[in-house]
Amino acid sequence: MSLAYIVPVTGDCRPRQDALDLVWFSPQEALSEAVQSEMPGGHGVLLKQALAHAGCVI
């Protein structure tokens, strides 16, 4: 299970505490075929729906 947020971010973002890695995507990058192909089990569909809800064009 995972919890994700769609938020505007500025500045330098670095993982802290127990996070091993942190990767930020722009909405366009998140909707790219390369990123979508790495999301199994319908996660890509959920991401598209979340971005649509946030007002990003799909």
DRENDRENRO-75892 format. One record per atom (N, C-alpha, C, O): residue number from 0; residue in three letters; chain; atom name; y negated, z, x negated. Coordinates in Angstrom, 2 decimals. Atoms other than C-alpha are relative to their C-alpha. Example, Ala and Ser with C-alpha at 12.3 -4.5 7.8 and 13.67 -1.06 7.14 Angstrom:
BEGIN
ATOM seq type mol atom       Y       Z       X
ATOM   0  ALA   A    N    1.19    0.00   -0.89
ATOM   0  ALA   A   CA    4.50    7.80  -12.30
ATOM   0  ALA   A    C   -1.20    0.00   -0.90
ATOM   0  ALA   A    O   -1.18    0.66   -1.94
ATOM   1  SER   A    N    1.19   -0.06    0.82
ATOM   1  SER   A   CA    1.06    7.14  -13.67
ATOM   1  SER   A    C   -1.09    0.73    0.77
ATOM   1  SER   A    O   -2.20    0.90    0.26
// end
This chain:
BEGIN
ATOM seq type mol atom       Y       Z       X
ATOM   0  MET   A    N    1.16    0.00   -0.84
ATOM   0  MET   A   CA    0.00    0.00    0.00
ATOM   0  MET   A    C   -1.23    0.00   -0.89
ATOM   0  MET   A    O   -1.25    0.57   -1.98
ATOM   1  SER   A    N    1.23    0.12    0.76
ATOM   1  SER   A   CA   -3.46   -0.77   -1.16
ATOM   1  SER   A    C   -1.19    0.12    0.94
ATOM   1  SER   A    O   -1.11   -0.24    2.12
ATOM   2  LEU   A    N    1.24   -0.09   -0.75
ATOM   2  LEU   A   CA   -6.97   -0.07    0.01
ATOM   2  LEU   A    C   -1.03   -0.81   -0.76
ATOM   2  LEU   A    O   -1.21   -0.63   -1.96
ATOM   3  ALA   A    N    0.98    0.87    0.65
ATOM   3  ALA   A   CA   -9.65   -2.62   -0.70
ATOM   3  ALA   A    C   -1.31    0.05    0.76
ATOM   3  ALA   A    O   -1.34    0.27    1.98
ATOM   4  TYR   A    N    1.33    0.01   -0.59
ATOM   4  TYR   A   CA  -13.37   -2.79   -0.07
ATOM   4  TYR   A    C   -0.68   -1.31   -0.40
ATOM   4  TYR   A    O   -0.45   -1.85   -1.48
ATOM   5  ILE   A    N    0.84    1.15    0.32
ATOM   5  ILE   A   CA  -15.73   -5.74    0.10
ATOM   5  ILE   A    C   -1.42    0.53   -0.06
ATOM   5  ILE   A    O   -2.00    0.90    0.95
ATOM   6  VAL   A    N    1.33   -0.56    0.21
ATOM   6  VAL   A   CA  -19.03   -4.60   -1.39
ATOM   6  VAL   A    C   -0.77   -0.85   -1.01
ATOM   6  VAL   A    O   -0.17   -1.42   -1.92
ATOM   7  PRO   A    N    0.80    0.67    1.03
ATOM   7  PRO   A   CA  -21.91   -6.20   -3.28
ATOM   7  PRO   A    C   -0.06    0.89   -1.25
ATOM   7  PRO   A    O   -0.21    2.11   -1.16
ATOM   8  VAL   A    N   -0.02   -0.75    1.25
ATOM   8  VAL   A   CA  -21.82   -5.18   -6.94
ATOM   8  VAL   A    C   -0.96   -0.65   -1.00
ATOM   8  VAL   A    O   -1.00   -1.87   -1.12
ATOM   9  THR   A    N    0.85    0.48    1.09
ATOM   9  THR   A   CA  -24.39   -5.48   -9.73
ATOM   9  THR   A    C    0.24    0.88   -1.22
ATOM   9  THR   A    O    0.71    2.01   -1.09
ATOM  10  GLY   A    N   -0.17   -0.79    1.22
ATOM  10  GLY   A   CA  -24.28   -4.32  -13.32
ATOM  10  GLY   A    C    1.37   -0.15   -0.61
ATOM  10  GLY   A    O    2.15   -1.03   -0.22
ATOM  11  ASP   A    N   -1.26    0.04    0.73
ATOM  11  ASP   A   CA  -21.35   -3.66  -15.62
ATOM  11  ASP   A    C    1.00    0.95    0.64
ATOM  11  ASP   A    O    0.72    2.14    0.79
ATOM  12  CYS   A    N   -1.03   -0.83   -0.64
ATOM  12  CYS   A   CA  -18.16   -2.39  -13.95
ATOM  12  CYS   A    C    1.18    0.17   -0.95
ATOM  12  CYS   A    O    1.69   -0.81   -1.50
ATOM  13  ARG   A    N   -1.11   -0.31    0.90
ATOM  13  ARG   A   CA  -15.46   -0.70  -15.98
ATOM  13  ARG   A    C    0.97    0.95    0.69
ATOM  13  ARG   A    O    0.55    1.83    1.44
ATOM  14  PRO   A    N   -0.97   -0.93   -0.61
ATOM  14  PRO   A   CA  -12.20    1.00  -14.93
ATOM  14  PRO   A    C   -0.18    1.41   -0.56
ATOM  14  PRO   A    O   -0.55    1.59   -1.72
ATOM  15  ARG   A    N    0.10   -1.39    0.42
ATOM  15  ARG   A   CA  -12.21    4.80  -15.06
ATOM  15  ARG   A    C    1.24    0.75    0.45
ATOM  15  ARG   A    O    2.00    0.27    1.29
ATOM  16  GLN   A    N   -1.07   -0.93   -0.33
ATOM  16  GLN   A   CA   -9.71    7.63  -14.83
ATOM  16  GLN   A    C    1.36   -0.67   -0.13
ATOM  16  GLN   A    O    1.71   -1.11   -1.22
ATOM  17  ASP   A    N   -1.36    0.51    0.12
ATOM  17  ASP   A   CA   -6.21    6.35  -14.00
ATOM  17  ASP   A    C    0.12   -1.51    0.17
ATOM  17  ASP   A    O    1.23   -2.04    0.11
ATOM  18  ALA   A    N   -0.04    1.45   -0.16
ATOM  18  ALA   A   CA   -7.14    2.69  -13.47
ATOM  18  ALA   A    C    0.28   -0.66   -1.34
ATOM  18  ALA   A    O   -0.37   -0.36   -2.34
ATOM  19  LEU   A    N   -0.32    0.71    1.23
ATOM  19  LEU   A   CA   -5.57    0.42  -16.06
ATOM  19  LEU   A    C   -0.87   -1.23   -0.17
ATOM  19  LEU   A    O   -1.17   -1.64   -1.29
ATOM  20  ASP   A    N    0.76    1.23    0.06
ATOM  20  ASP   A   CA   -7.60   -2.63  -15.18
ATOM  20  ASP   A    C   -0.84   -0.12    1.26
ATOM  20  ASP   A    O   -0.49    0.43    2.30
ATOM  21  LEU   A    N    0.87    0.25   -1.14
ATOM  21  LEU   A   CA  -10.38   -3.71  -12.89
ATOM  21  LEU   A    C   -0.45   -1.44   -0.09
ATOM  21  LEU   A    O   -1.00   -1.87   -1.11
ATOM  22  VAL   A    N    0.38    1.41   -0.02
ATOM  22  VAL   A   CA  -10.98   -7.32  -11.91
ATOM  22  VAL   A    C   -0.86   -0.25    1.22
ATOM  22  VAL   A    O   -0.48    0.09    2.34
ATOM  23  TRP   A    N    0.91    0.32   -1.08
ATOM  23  TRP   A   CA  -13.91   -8.49   -9.81
ATOM  23  TRP   A    C    0.04   -1.50    0.23
ATOM  23  TRP   A    O    0.07   -2.27   -0.72
ATOM  24  PHE   A    N    0.04    1.41   -0.36
ATOM  24  PHE   A   CA  -13.92  -11.80   -7.96
ATOM  24  PHE   A    C   -1.19   -0.24    0.92
ATOM  24  PHE   A    O   -1.50    0.59    1.77
ATOM  25  SER   A    N    0.98    0.43   -0.99
ATOM  25  SER   A   CA  -16.74  -13.59   -6.23
ATOM  25  SER   A    C    0.79   -0.47    1.22
ATOM  25  SER   A    O    1.99   -0.74    1.11
ATOM  26  PRO   A    N   -0.74    0.51   -1.16
ATOM  26  PRO   A   CA  -15.85  -14.67   -2.68
ATOM  26  PRO   A    C    0.61   -1.37   -0.25
ATOM  26  PRO   A    O    1.73   -1.64    0.19
ATOM  27  GLN   A    N   -0.52    1.33    0.30
ATOM  27  GLN   A   CA  -15.43  -18.24   -3.94
ATOM  27  GLN   A    C    1.23    0.08   -0.90
ATOM  27  GLN   A    O    2.21   -0.63   -0.69
ATOM  28  GLU   A    N   -1.15   -0.18    0.88
ATOM  28  GLU   A   CA  -13.09  -17.11   -6.72
ATOM  28  GLU   A    C    1.19    0.58    0.75
ATOM  28  GLU   A    O    2.33    0.16    0.55
ATOM  29  ALA   A    N   -1.07   -0.65   -0.75
ATOM  29  ALA   A   CA  -11.09  -14.91   -4.35
ATOM  29  ALA   A    C    0.70   -0.98    0.94
ATOM  29  ALA   A    O    1.88   -0.82    1.22
ATOM  30  LEU   A    N   -0.58    0.98   -0.91
ATOM  30  LEU   A   CA  -10.53  -17.87   -2.02
ATOM  30  LEU   A    C    0.61   -1.20   -0.72
ATOM  30  LEU   A    O    1.16   -2.09   -0.07
ATOM  31  SER   A    N   -0.54    1.12    0.75
ATOM  31  SER   A   CA   -9.47  -20.22   -4.82
ATOM  31  SER   A    C    1.53   -0.03    0.10
ATOM  31  SER   A    O    2.16    1.01    0.31
ATOM  32  GLU   A    N   -1.46    0.15   -0.05
ATOM  32  GLU   A   CA   -5.91  -21.57   -4.83
ATOM  32  GLU   A    C    0.68    0.83   -1.09
ATOM  32  GLU   A    O    1.76    1.37   -0.87
ATOM  33  ALA   A    N   -0.60   -0.76    1.10
ATOM  33  ALA   A   CA   -5.25  -19.89   -8.19
ATOM  33  ALA   A    C    0.18    1.46    0.37
ATOM  33  ALA   A    O    1.24    2.04    0.12
ATOM  34  VAL   A    N   -0.08   -1.41   -0.38
ATOM  34  VAL   A   CA   -6.01  -16.41   -6.85
ATOM  34  VAL   A    C    0.90    0.16    1.22
ATOM  34  VAL   A    O    1.73    1.07    1.26
ATOM  35  GLN   A    N   -0.81   -0.08   -1.21
ATOM  35  GLN   A   CA   -4.45  -17.04   -3.44
ATOM  35  GLN   A    C    1.49   -0.13   -0.29
ATOM  35  GLN   A    O    2.31    0.51    0.38
ATOM  36  SER   A    N   -1.42    0.20    0.33
ATOM  36  SER   A   CA   -1.17  -18.18   -5.05
ATOM  36  SER   A    C    0.63    1.25   -0.61
ATOM  36  SER   A    O    1.85    1.36   -0.64
ATOM  37  GLU   A    N   -0.52   -1.24    0.59
ATOM  37  GLU   A   CA   -0.82  -14.76   -6.73
ATOM  37  GLU   A    C    0.11    1.14    1.02
ATOM  37  GLU   A    O    0.49    2.25    0.66
ATOM  38  MET   A    N   -0.02   -1.04   -1.03
ATOM  38  MET   A   CA   -1.02  -12.85   -3.43
ATOM  38  MET   A    C    1.19   -0.20    0.93
ATOM  38  MET   A    O    1.16   -1.07    1.81
ATOM  39  PRO   A    N   -1.20    0.14   -0.84
ATOM  39  PRO   A   CA    2.42  -12.41   -1.85
ATOM  39  PRO   A    C   -0.14    0.73    1.34
ATOM  39  PRO   A    O   -1.05    1.54    1.52
ATOM  40  GLY   A    N   -0.13   -0.79   -1.22
ATOM  40  GLY   A   CA    3.32  -11.17    1.61
ATOM  40  GLY   A    C   -1.17   -0.02    0.94
ATOM  40  GLY   A    O   -1.41    0.96    1.65
ATOM  41  GLY   A    N    1.10    0.09   -0.94
ATOM  41  GLY   A   CA    0.29  -12.37    3.53
ATOM  41  GLY   A    C   -1.30    0.64   -0.45
ATOM  41  GLY   A    O   -2.26    0.68    0.32
ATOM  42  HIS   A    N    1.23   -0.62    0.47
ATOM  42  HIS   A   CA   -2.30  -10.61    1.37
ATOM  42  HIS   A    C   -1.15   -0.99   -0.07
ATOM  42  HIS   A    O   -2.31   -0.63    0.16
ATOM  43  GLY   A    N    1.04    1.03    0.04
ATOM  43  GLY   A   CA   -4.18  -13.88    0.94
ATOM  43  GLY   A    C   -0.64   -0.21    1.35
ATOM  43  GLY   A    O   -1.85   -0.40    1.45
ATOM  44  VAL   A    N    0.51    0.15   -1.37
ATOM  44  VAL   A   CA   -4.51  -14.21    4.72
ATOM  44  VAL   A    C   -0.92    1.18    0.33
ATOM  44  VAL   A    O   -1.99    0.99    0.91
ATOM  45  LEU   A    N    0.84   -1.18   -0.26
ATOM  45  LEU   A   CA   -5.86  -10.65    4.95
ATOM  45  LEU   A    C   -1.32   -0.10   -0.74
ATOM  45  LEU   A    O   -2.37    0.26   -0.20
ATOM  46  LEU   A    N    1.23    0.16    0.78
ATOM  46  LEU   A   CA   -8.37  -11.38    2.20
ATOM  46  LEU   A    C   -0.93   -1.01    0.66
ATOM  46  LEU   A    O   -2.13   -0.77    0.77
ATOM  47  LYS   A    N    0.81    1.00   -0.67
ATOM  47  LYS   A   CA   -9.57  -14.52    3.98
ATOM  47  LYS   A    C   -0.63    0.58    1.26
ATOM  47  LYS   A    O   -1.81    0.34    1.54
ATOM  48  GLN   A    N    0.53   -0.61   -1.22
ATOM  48  GLN   A   CA   -9.97  -12.56    7.22
ATOM  48  GLN   A    C   -1.11    1.01   -0.33
ATOM  48  GLN   A    O   -2.12    1.07    0.37
ATOM  49  ALA   A    N    1.00   -0.99    0.39
ATOM  49  ALA   A   CA  -11.89   -9.78    5.46
ATOM  49  ALA   A    C   -1.30   -0.69   -0.44
ATOM  49  ALA   A    O   -2.39   -0.25   -0.08
ATOM  50  LEU   A    N    1.18    0.73    0.44
ATOM  50  LEU   A   CA  -14.24  -12.27    3.80
ATOM  50  LEU   A    C   -0.71   -0.68    1.17
ATOM  50  LEU   A    O   -1.93   -0.74    1.21
ATOM  51  ALA   A    N    0.59    0.60   -1.19
ATOM  51  ALA   A   CA  -14.77  -14.05    7.12
ATOM  51  ALA   A    C   -0.76    1.06    0.79
ATOM  51  ALA   A    O   -1.86    0.80    1.28
ATOM  52  HIS   A    N    0.66   -1.10   -0.71
ATOM  52  HIS   A   CA  -15.62  -10.71    8.75
ATOM  52  HIS   A    C   -1.30    0.41   -0.69
ATOM  52  HIS   A    O   -2.27    0.80   -0.03
ATOM  53  ALA   A    N    1.20   -0.35    0.76
ATOM  53  ALA   A   CA  -18.13  -10.05    5.96
ATOM  53  ALA   A    C   -1.04   -1.10    0.01
ATOM  53  ALA   A    O   -2.12   -0.94   -0.57
ATOM  54  GLY   A    N    0.97    1.08   -0.12
ATOM  54  GLY   A   CA  -19.82  -13.36    6.74
ATOM  54  GLY   A    C    0.08   -1.05   -1.07
ATOM  54  GLY   A    O   -0.80   -1.90   -1.17
ATOM  55  CYS   A    N   -0.19    1.03    1.03
ATOM  55  CYS   A   CA  -18.50  -15.41    3.83
ATOM  55  CYS   A    C    0.65   -1.22    0.63
ATOM  55  CYS   A    O    1.57   -1.09    1.44
ATOM  56  VAL   A    N   -0.52    1.24   -0.55
ATOM  56  VAL   A   CA  -17.80  -19.04    4.64
ATOM  56  VAL   A    C    1.38   -0.28   -0.58
ATOM  56  VAL   A    O    1.58   -0.18   -1.79
ATOM  57  ILE   A    N   -1.35    0.36    0.46
ATOM  57  ILE   A   CA  -14.13  -20.03    4.47
ATOM  57  ILE   A    C    0.18   -1.49    0.11
ATOM  57  ILE   A    O    1.24   -2.01   -0.23
// end
